[in-house]
């Protein structure tokens, strides 16, 4: 189950560049991403990177918070993975490949 959560975070991380390019996204959401990038590259951290393993923990926690906080927005920009069910590809779109008619049965039978 935790692999699914990690996969969702990675999918959202890949959607960040598309979010940043969209002009309809609010300034504050973009500022949160920029803050995360600046914090990641600055040499000053809450936990110094000299300490093995724990040195990168604050960076990971910060980016996990950013990705979870912006999850709804980032999910709009996530690209569906190849070989998927296709549900993500057509999500939110009206796709109709043939002409269909809907008829009500008047005899009370269920189909």
C-alpha positions in Angstrom: 0.0 0.0 0.0 2.8 2.4 0.7 4.1 1.9 -2.8 0.9 3.4 -4.1 1.4 6.4 -2.0 5.0 6.8 -3.1 3.8 6.4 -6.7 1.2 9.1 -6.3 3.8 11.5 -4.8 6.2 10.8 -7.7 3.4 11.3 -10.2 2.6 14.7 -8.6 6.2 15.7 -8.5 6.4 15.1 -12.3 3.4 17.4 -12.7 5.0 20.4 -11.0 6.6 21.8 -14.2 3.2 21.8 -16.0 1.6 23.5 -12.9 4.3 26.2 -13.0 3.7 26.9 -16.7 -0.1 27.4 -16.3 -1.1 31.0 -16.0 -4.4 30.2 -14.4 -2.7 28.8 -11.2 -2.7 31.2 -8.3 0.4 33.1 -7.3 0.5 31.5 -3.8 0.5 28.0 -5.1 3.4 28.8 -7.4 5.1 30.6 -4.5 4.9 27.5 -2.3 6.6 25.4 -5.0 9.3 28.1 -5.5 9.8 28.2 -1.7 10.3 24.5 -1.7 12.9 24.7 -4.4 14.8 27.5 -2.7 14.8 25.6 0.6 16.1 22.5 -1.2 19.1 24.3 -2.7 20.0 26.5 0.2 22.9 25.3 2.3 21.1 26.1 5.6 18.6 23.4 6.8 16.8 22.7 10.0 18.7 19.4 10.1 22.3 19.7 8.8 23.1 17.4 5.9 26.2 16.3 7.7 24.1 13.9 9.8 23.7 10.8 7.7 20.1 9.9 6.6 18.5 12.5 8.9 20.2 15.3 7.0 17.7 15.0 4.1 14.7 14.3 6.2 13.6 17.9 6.5 13.8 18.3 2.7 11.7 15.2 2.2 9.1 16.2 4.8 8.8 19.7 3.3 8.3 18.3 -0.3 5.9 15.7 0.9 3.8 18.5 2.6 3.9 20.6 -0.6 2.9 17.7 -2.8 0.1 16.7 -0.5 -1.1 20.3 0.0 -1.3 20.8 -3.8 -2.6 17.3 -4.6 -5.9 18.4 -6.2 -4.1 21.0 -8.4 -1.3 18.6 -9.3 -3.6 15.8 -10.2 -5.0 18.0 -12.9 -1.6 18.1 -14.6 -0.5 14.6 -14.0 0.1 12.6 -17.2 -1.4 9.1 -17.3 1.1 6.3 -17.4 1.4 4.1 -20.4 -0.4 0.8 -20.3 -3.0 2.1 -17.8 -6.7 1.6 -18.0 -7.2 4.8 -19.9 -9.6 6.2 -17.3 -7.2 9.0 -16.5 -6.7 9.8 -20.2 -10.4 10.5 -20.7 -11.2 11.8 -17.3 -13.4 15.0 -17.4 -13.9 14.7 -21.2 -17.0 13.9 -23.2 -15.9 11.1 -25.6 -18.4 9.5 -27.9 -17.2 7.4 -30.8 -20.6 6.3 -32.2 -24.2 7.4 -32.3 -26.3 6.1 -29.5 -30.0 6.4 -28.6 -31.6 5.8 -25.3 -35.0 4.2 -25.2 -37.2 3.6 -22.2 -39.0 0.3 -21.9 -42.7 0.8 -21.4 -43.5 -2.8 -20.5 -41.8 -2.6 -17.1 -39.1 -5.1 -17.9 -35.6 -4.5 -16.6 -32.7 -5.0 -18.9 
